[in-house]
Amino acid sequence: MPQQKNLTNGPAAAAILSAGIGSMALGLFTTLAETIGSVGKALNFYNPVGSLSGKTTLAVITWLVSWIILGSLWKNKQVSFGGVFATSLILIVLGLIGTFPPFYEMFGK
């Protein structure tokens, strides 16, 4: 009789949560770049694109690093998928809000 392998949801949960973290990072970097002039200039990695190049680059790096870390921590674990999913949705919504001009214009420049 073959051994049954215990399936875990940790790697899938890590992928979903890291997407939320990356989305939140994009919203945060966008808000910071648009409200603090020196941050906007520092995030200008490529002149034709402006600070968008830095915002998206750092958001992708944040997403990738969080996925690697969470994936290794949760590799063989069963995690509360409902909690991870809810947290991810909240982070995605907050990240999306951070990219809208009416939001970051409240903080002035």
VENVENPE-V377253 format. One record per run of one state. SS is the DSSP state (2 for helix, 1 for strand, 0 for the rest). FROM is the first residue (numbers start at 1). LEN is the number of residues. Records with the same first field share a line. If there is no record, write none. Layout:
BEGIN
SS->FROM-LEN + FROM-LEN
END
This chain:
BEGIN
0->1-9 + 36-1 + 43-3 + 47-3 + 74-7 + 99-2 + 108-2
2->10-26 + 37-6 + 51-23 + 81-18 + 101-7
1->46-1 + 50-1
END
